[in-house]
Amino acid sequence: MDATDAIGTVVTEGTAFRPIAPGRPLRWGGAGVVVARREDLRRIPLLSPAEQRVVDGLGSRRRAEWLAGRLLAKCLVAAFLAVPARDVEVLPRGDGSPRVLVGGGPAPALHLSLSHTARHVAAALAPGPVGVDLCDTASAETVRRVADHVLSPRDRRAVTTGRPGDRPGAWAGAWALKEAAVKADRSGVFGAAARRVPILSLWPPLLGGGRRAMVWQTDGTTLALVLAPRS
């Protein structure tokens, strides 16, 4: 039996996470999120002089990834603020995380997060700390091998027990949740920070520390969104 979720897409029983349609922005928990295929982001975004200086310092492979991410981010910000995309800048902070400027000025009430894989790009926008991460289901075995560095015993139980479903998808979902959580905290996934974010459940996604989380899947890729409490 199939059911229809809140955004009108069909969810098949037994699948691990809800589907998300590539290229279609949606709102969740007060945040905006969108995922797109890299092959669909071939248009070069209009860059400010500051953005162009960043691009000029990148290698060819990193440049293509950076441009795809900025195009998606500019479109998301423009859609949610009802401003022209040409007025949106996305520049790196000192720690590498993205910051948003609109009309040449900072937008301190906006938090942006980006994620890339070989085939997809994702962006998330929120009024508070936000993290987004993509993890390919094909990477699940690698995630399982390095799990001891990132997942606590409790986290691992959340992956291997509970609702039956696609086990590789569960490992990918757990990794994406951890990555998204530490991005929201502006820290790194390898180290103590990730272990301090407990995964209480994968179905539905629940994290400790007052964080809100959701996980979707599309095209063999898992997308996690985490909203952290404001400090």
N, C-alpha and C positions, 0 to 999 in steps of 0.2 A: 504494500500500500504506500502511496505517496502522500505527502502533505505539502501545503504551501506556507512558506515562512512570511515574516512581516514585510519583506520587500518584494514579495510576489514571485520569488523563484521557487522551483520545485525541489524539495528535499527528499531523497530516497532513504527509507529506513535502512539502518545498518551502516550508513556512511558516518565517518568520524566527525566531520565538521560541516557547517553550512557552506554552500557555494557562494561565491562572489563573482559577479560578471566583470570581466576585464574592461577597463575604460569607462566604467560607470561610477561616478562618485556617489557615496552614500554617507549618511550621518549615523553615528552611533555614540550614545552617551555624551552628546554635546560636541563630539569631534567629527571631522570630516576625514574620510579615507578613500583612497582609490588605488587600484593596481592596474598596470597595463603591460602588454607584451612589448618587449624592446623593439620588435620589428615594426610596431605600429607608431613608434615615436621617432620617425625619421626627420620630421621638420626641425630645423635649427631654431631654438628660441631666440628672440630678440634680447641681446645682452647689453647690460650697462658697461661703461668703461671698466668699472671695478671687477665685474664678472669676467670680462674679456681678459683682464690681466691674470685672473686665476686660470682660465682655460689655456692661456699661452704658456703657463708653467707646467702643464700636464703632458704626459706621454700620450700617444695616439689611442691606446687601448683605454686608459683611464679617462681620456677626454670624451670618448663616445659615451661612456657610462655617466659621466658628470653631466653632459648635455641632456641626456635622456631624463635624468633625475630632475634637473632644473626645469625642463619643459613641463614635466608632469606637475611639479610643485607650483610653478607659476600659474598653470591652468587651474589647479585646485584652489589656490589663494584667491585668484580672480573670481572664480565661481562663488566662493563662500563669502567674499566681501563685496561682490558686485562692483569690481574695479577693473579697468583694462589690464590685461596681462602684461602689457609693455611698462606699466607703472610698478611692477613687482620685481624686486631683486631678492636673490637668495645667495648669501655670502657665508663663508665659513667663519666660525668663531675661532679663538685660539686653540680650543681642544678639538677642532674639526667638525663639531656639530653645526647644523645649519641655522642661520638666523634670517628673519624676514624683514625687509624694508619695503615700504609702500610710498610712492611719490618722493623718494629720496630720503625719507625719514624712517627711523626704526619703528617697528610695531611690537612694543614690549608685551602687549596682551596676547600675542600669538606665539605658540610653540609649534615647531615643525620638525618632523622626523622623516628620514628617507631610508630606503633599503633597496638593494640590487641583487639579482642573481644573473646568471648568463642569459636567461630568457625573459625576465620580468623586472619591473621597477614598481615600487610602491611609495606612496607619500601619505602622511597623516598630519592633520592640523587641528589644534585644540587651544582653548584659552588657558590651559594649565599644562604641566609637564606631560609629554606624550612620547611614546616610543612605538615604532613599527618595525617589523622584521619579516623577511621572507626566508623560507627554508624548503628546498626541493625535497620531495619524498624520496628521490633517488639518493639523497645524502643521509638517509636515516641510519644506515649501517655505520657510517663515519661518526654520526652523533652518538650511537650506542657505544662505540669504542672509546670516545672521549668523555662519556657521561660522568665518570667519577670526578672529573675536573670541574664540572659545572653543576651536576645534579646531586642533591642529598639523597640518602636512603628513602626519605619520605617522598621526594620528587619521583624517584624511580618507581615507587609503589603506585603513584598516580598514573604512570605510563603503562605499567604492566597489569594493573587490576582495574576493576570498575566495568564500565560499559564495554561490551565486546565490539570490536571494529577493526579497522586497518591498522595493524601494529606499526608498520613503517610510518604511517601518517601520525601516529601518536608520538613517536620519537621526534619527528619533524616539528610537531606542534609544541612539544615541551621545549625544544631548543629555541624555536621562534619566540615563545613566551619569555624565556630567560633573556634573550637578546633584546627584545622590546622593552622589558622591564629595566635593564641596566641602561639602555639608551634614554629612557625617561628620567633616570637618575643621573645621566651623563657620567657613567662609569663604564668599566669594561666587563665583558662576560667571563674572562679568565681571571680568577682571583676570588677573594672573599665576598665581593659584592653580589655575585650571582647566587651564591649559596644562602645569602641573607634574604632572598626573595622566595619564600616557600610556595610551591605549587600544591594547592589544597585539592584541586580537582581539574581534570581535563574536560569532563562532560557534565555540567557546563564548565568553562574555564574559570577557575577561581584562584586568585593569588592572595598571599598574606599582605599585611601592612597597609590595609585600606586601599589597595590598588583595584581598579576595575579592568577587566580583560575580556577580549573576544578573539576567537580564532575562526578563520574561513579557509576554504580551499578552492583552487582554480588551476586547471591545466597541470596537475601533478605537483603543484606548489602550495605550501601552507603559508598563510598570512596571519600574523598575530598583531593585535593592537593592545597597548597597555596605557592606561591613564593613571598617573601617580598623584597622590595628594599634594597640594601646594604647600611649600614649606613656609 
